Amino acid sequence: MLYLQSIVIVRPGQVEDEYGNVQDDWGAAATRIPVSGVNVQPSGGSTEDTKDKQVVVTGWRLYTPRGMDVDLRETDRVEAWGTTMQVVGKVARWPAPGGGVHHVEADLREVA
């Protein structure tokens, strides 16, 4: 019952600006990878910053079931429930006894 959620991994494309600098493009050049059978839960609560503008930062944690590896990188974003979250830090791929990946965990951050 835990692994019923679907997400979309968004990986930026690379574009060159008018000065020849390569930049991430999160629009049309981005790659979108749908993934189902994962679990995303709140993690670490939320914080608010009201000094300059109203900003709420919410922590989330992504888990995959045993034996499931996903092509998720620390430079990716994750879309779920109409919101976009950034991957925070390294993606943890826990080793399985005898080889392979037991499961994957990743910290996510939503800034709204």
Order of alpha helices (4+ residues) and beta strands (2+ residues): beta-beta-beta-beta-beta-beta-beta-beta
